[in-house]
Amino acid sequence: VQKSSQAPDKFSLSVTHELTGNNCIHEACEARQSVILKRLLEAKADPNAKNAKNDTPLHVLLQSSKGSIMFASGESEESVKMLELLQLFNCNLAAQNGAGDLPLHMTTASESQFEWLLSHVESKEQLTSTNNKQLNAIENAAVHGNIKQVSMLWPLYEKYKVP
């Protein structure tokens, strides 16, 4: 195999899409490409990079399941694998986006993603932190009619004695 004379020796991990502000790591998360995500992270892509909406790759991954209650076979595992990759490379699990949402505020997350997030709650602050609408995670889930997330959050609110 010969290297094309037009192929660059290096490429930038920080080039952004002119409309979304997404860079390659955001795009890998949106497309749910764990192999690409892993390679980007190994190449030192920033797991906490922000796009035009101040979404991190984690926010984008959780939003990419928007509207889907169930994943296709294997897709749920892939999504959780990507969450684990982001955590392994030190993504901030409590990062707020431009709407003030933490990952726990993402009512678009699938059940398996949300279970994974809940298993990584480390502080009361993650539960009490409010978004720009002054809603904490359980209030945000309730307002959006996501009763499943409310029931999943409830035990943590009791554990951390959140009023």
N, C-alpha and C positions, 0 to 999 in steps of 0.2 A: 504494500500500500504506500503510495507516495503522498506526501503532503502537498496540498494545492498551494500554488504561489499566492493565491488570494486569501487563504485562511490566516486569520490573525494568530500570532503567538500567544497573545494574552487577550482577555476580554474583561470588561468591567462588570462587577457584580452590583454596581449601584446605578446603572442606567435605568431611568424610569419612563414609564408610559406617559405620554404628554397629557392625557385626559385623566387617568385614574391615579397617577403617581405611583402605581405599582412597579416594583422592580422584579427581578427574576424570582426571588424567593416568595414574594406574594403570588406571582403567577403559578409557581409550582404548587402552592397550597390551594389556590383556587381550582386548579385542574386536578388536584389530589394525586400528584405524582411523587410518591415517596422516594423512588430511586433518584429522581432529579433533586428533590429536596435534600436528601442525604449528601449528594455530591456537592451541592451548593454550600451546605453547612460545613462540609469538610474543606471546601475552598475558602472558608472564612466569611461567607455571607452572613450578614447581621440578622440574627433571629428576632431582634427587637426593632428592625427597620420600620419606619412609619411611612404610609402612603399619603395621598392628598387628603384623606379623611382622618388621618392619624391612626389608621388601623395597623396593627402589627400583623405579621404572617399568621399568628394564632387567631386573631379576629377574623381574618379572611378565610381561614380554614373552617371556622365555625359558621361563617355566613354562607359558605359554599353549599351547605346542605339545606339552604332556605327552601321552604315549601315541601321538603321531602320528609315524610314520617318514617319511612322504612328505606333502608339502603338495598341496593342490589346485592346479591350473594357475594361476600368477600369485601364489599366496599366499606362496611363498618370496621372490619379489622384493619384495613388500609388506613382509614381515618385515625384510628387509635394509635397505629404504628407511627403516623406522622406527628401526633401529639407527643408521643414518647421521644421521637427524634428532636423535636423543638425543645423539649425539657432537657434532654441530654446535652444540648448545646446552649443551655442557660437562657431560654426565653423567659420573659417576665410573665408569670401566670397571673399577676395582679395588675397588669398594664391597663390603663384607661385609654380609650380611643377618643376621637373628636366629640362624640356624643356623651362622653363620660362613662361609657360602658366598660366594665371589666368583662373578662371571658364568662364569668358566672351570670352576667346580664344577657348573654346571647340566647334569646329564646328560639333562635333558629337552629341551635345545636341539636344533633341527633341524640337519642337516649344513651347510646354507648359513649359518645363524646362527653355528654353531661355527667355520666357516672364517673368517667375518668377525671374530669375537672373536680368533682366533689371529693374524690379520693385524694386530691392534692391540695385541698383547702388547709392552710396552715395557721390562719389567724382569724379572730373575730372581725378584724377590719375588712377582710375580703367579703364578709357577709353584710357588714353595716355600711360599706362604702356606697354612696349614691351616685347615680348618673346625672346628666344635665336636667332631667325631669324630676330630680330629687327622690328617685325610687331606688331602694336597695334591690338585691337580686330576687328575693321572694316576692316583693311588691311588683317588680317589673314582670315576673312570670305571671302573676295573678292578673295584672292589667291586660296582658296579652292573651289571657285565657288559656295559658299553658298549665293546666292543673297537674299534669304529670310532673313537671319541674317543681311546682309548689310542693307536692308530696315528697319529692326527692330531697328538697332543701330543708323541709321541716325538721328532721332529726338533727341536722347540723345546727339549726337555730336553737334547738333545745340544748344540745351539747355545749355550745358556747354561751348559753344563757342570754341570747339576743332578745331584747324586749319586743 
